[in-house]
Amino acid sequence: MKLKTKILLSVIVIHGIFIYLLTELYTVNRNAFLIGEALLFVSMIFSYWIYKSISQTFDTISSGIETLKDKDFSAKLNSIGHPEMDELIYVYNLMIEQLRHERLLQVEKSSFLEKLIEASPSGIIIFDFNGNIATANSAALEMVDLSKNEHLGKPLNEISGRLAEELMALQINEPKVINLNGLKSYKCHKATFTDLGYTRTFITIEELTREIYIKEKNAYEKVIKMMSHEVNNSIGAINSILNSCLNYKKQLNQEDQEDYETALAVSIKRNSSLSNLMSNFARVIRVPEPIRHNVELNSLIRSVILLMEPEARKKQVNWQWDTNTLTFEAFADYQQLEQVFINILKNAIEAVNLSGTIRIQISPSVNTISIANTGPGISNEVSRQLFTPFFSTTKNGQGIGLMLTREILYNHSFQFSLQTIGEWTEFKIVM
């Protein structure tokens, strides 16, 4: 029962007793009865005024309580004319105004933070109290290769992909640079924040691919230019001397002439090989800007396969075509793309086992070309070093093919990847 109802019942009972006493007094003393009746009337009026004041006060308090329950901080209470209650209402209104201001400030900050996170070029993944993904911005979804709602409520160990695996191994406040397939490089940082008194974690992912590529390129350009200058200058002079020395062959004994000539020929040939090696390195840093025009890729790849057929025949390669179109054009440099496909197919033929398969997939609908081969695949250790300058897994390899391929595709702004998926090692290019 409400307090207001209890007061009303108490007033009714008390006045009922007074009325009963007045009826008894009527027979004894009529003058006293009239005085009592007048006092009863005054008491009833005063009680009504008191009840109305208390009722108004209680209604005001109830209204304030309901406002707080509904979290409606826009409504204020009006003064009711009682000094004590009006002071309480004034304090209440100040509190409501402060709550409204704090709530508005919190909403604005939260909205700004959400927009800032979403607009950030860095990937941001925020976890809930149980370690499941609570939210992730568009950059993070693209980096981890997830759809908008696929990640919600899942821990990292339920998400496939190399980057997710690497993120699981992160330690709090220990930034780490993660390299994927020799192409993508990410700086990842795991940290904590406090929410409702409990600790939650988040991960930031910053792509460094372009910055690392530019630094690598500047570094190996300087090295190659210096080496090329020194080696070519020395080789030219040495070969000139060696060729001059051949003129003295006849001054030797007959039995020594052949060995003498052979030794000089070997030295000259070795110098020529070294010069060719430096020329190959120099080609990487001298790749010209692409001269673009429409290139029909089906015929281009078939011409490259025809060129590589003798090597493929030695390994009894099975060619598998997967395309539903006769023409697929790209706006690119024909000669540079031809060099790219030569490098890719050469590596595929070298990697494939005897009687293995090389699959060519052309998908104009998504502007994608995929060249995949069966074979031993690429290990995680090797995958991290792919496209690294001068890195090669083949004996006597120089690591120039993938460097040149990367340079050409970067200049064309084509996206590309090289990875082992199941039994296939796939080089995919998105035009």
Rosetta blueprint (number, residue, H / E / L):
1 M L
2 K L
3 L H
4 K H
5 T H
6 K H
7 I H
8 L H
9 L H
10 S H
11 V H
12 I H
13 V H
14 I H
15 H H
16 G H
17 I H
18 F H
19 I H
20 Y H
21 L H
22 L H
23 T H
24 E H
25 L H
26 Y H
27 T H
28 V H
29 N L
30 R H
31 N H
32 A H
33 F H
34 L H
35 I H
36 G H
37 E H
38 A H
39 L H
40 L H
41 F H
42 V H
43 S H
44 M H
45 I H
46 F H
47 S H
48 Y H
49 W H
50 I H
51 Y H
52 K H
53 S H
54 I H
55 S H
56 Q H
57 T H
58 F H
59 D H
60 T H
61 I H
62 S H
63 S H
64 G H
65 I H
66 E H
67 T H
68 L H
69 K H
70 D L
71 K L
72 D L
73 F L
74 S L
75 A L
76 K L
77 L L
78 N L
79 S L
80 I L
81 G L
82 H L
83 P H
84 E H
85 M H
86 D H
87 E H
88 L H
89 I H
90 Y H
91 V H
92 Y H
93 N H
94 L H
95 M H
96 I H
97 E H
98 Q H
99 L H
100 R H
101 H H
102 E H
103 R H
104 L H
105 L H
106 Q H
107 V H
108 E H
109 K H
110 S H
111 S H
112 F H
113 L H
114 E H
115 K H
116 L H
117 I H
118 E H
119 A H
120 S L
121 P L
122 S L
123 G E
124 I E
125 I E
126 I E
127 F E
128 D L
129 F L
130 N L
131 G L
132 N L
133 I E
134 A E
135 T E
136 A E
137 N L
138 S H
139 A H
140 A H
141 L H
142 E H
143 M H
144 V H
145 D L
146 L L
147 S L
148 K L
149 N L
150 E L
151 H L
152 L L
153 G L
154 K L
155 P L
156 L H
157 N H
158 E H
159 I L
160 S L
161 G L
162 R H
163 L H
164 A H
165 E H
166 E H
167 L H
168 M H
169 A L
170 L L
171 Q L
172 I E
173 N L
174 E L
175 P L
176 K E
177 V E
178 I E
179 N E
180 L E
181 N L
182 G L
183 L L
184 K E
185 S E
186 Y E
187 K E
188 C E
189 H E
190 K E
191 A E
192 T E
193 F E
194 T E
195 D E
196 L L
197 G L
198 Y E
199 T E
200 R E
201 T E
202 F E
203 I E
204 T E
205 I E
206 E E
207 E E
208 L L
209 T H
210 R H
211 E H
212 I H
213 Y H
214 I H
215 K H
216 E H
217 K H
218 N H
219 A H
220 Y H
221 E H
222 K H
223 V H
224 I H
225 K H
226 M H
227 M H
228 S H
229 H H
230 E H
231 V H
232 N H
233 N H
234 S H
235 I H
236 G H
237 A H
238 I H
239 N H
240 S H
241 I H
242 L H
243 N H
244 S H
245 C H
246 L H
247 N H
248 Y H
249 K H
250 K H
251 Q H
252 L L
253 N L
254 Q H
255 E H
256 D H
257 Q H
258 E H
259 D H
260 Y H
261 E H
262 T H
263 A H
264 L H
265 A H
266 V H
267 S H
268 I H
269 K H
270 R H
271 N H
272 S H
273 S H
274 L H
275 S H
276 N H
277 L H
278 M H
279 S H
280 N H
281 F H
282 A H
283 R H
284 V H
285 I H
286 R L
287 V L
288 P L
289 E L
290 P L
291 I L
292 R L
293 H E
294 N E
295 V E
296 E E
297 L H
298 N H
299 S H
300 L H
301 I H
302 R H
303 S H
304 V H
305 I H
306 L H
307 L H
308 M H
309 E H
310 P H
311 E H
312 A H
313 R H
314 K H
315 K L
316 Q L
317 V L
318 N E
319 W E
320 Q E
321 W E
322 D E
323 T E
324 N L
325 T L
326 L L
327 T L
328 F L
329 E E
330 A E
331 F E
332 A E
333 D L
334 Y H
335 Q H
336 Q H
337 L H
338 E H
339 Q H
340 V H
341 F H
342 I H
343 N H
344 I H
345 L H
346 K H
347 N H
348 A H
349 I H
350 E H
351 A H
352 V L
353 N L
354 L L
355 S L
356 G L
357 T E
358 I E
359 R E
360 I E
361 Q E
362 I E
363 S E
364 P H
365 S H
366 V H
367 N L
368 T E
369 I E
370 S E
371 I E
372 A E
373 N E
374 T E
375 G L
376 P L
377 G L
378 I L
379 S L
380 N H
381 E H
382 V H
383 S H
384 R L
385 Q L
386 L L
387 F L
388 T L
389 P L
390 F L
391 F L
392 S L
393 T L
394 T L
395 K L
396 N L
397 G L
398 Q L
399 G L
400 I H
401 G H
402 L H
403 M H
404 L H
405 T H
406 R H
407 E H
408 I H
409 L H
410 Y H
411 N H
412 H L
413 S L
414 F L
415 Q E
416 F E
417 S E
418 L E
419 Q E
420 T E
421 I E
422 G L
423 E L
424 W E
425 T E
426 E E
427 F E
428 K E
429 I E
430 V E
431 M L
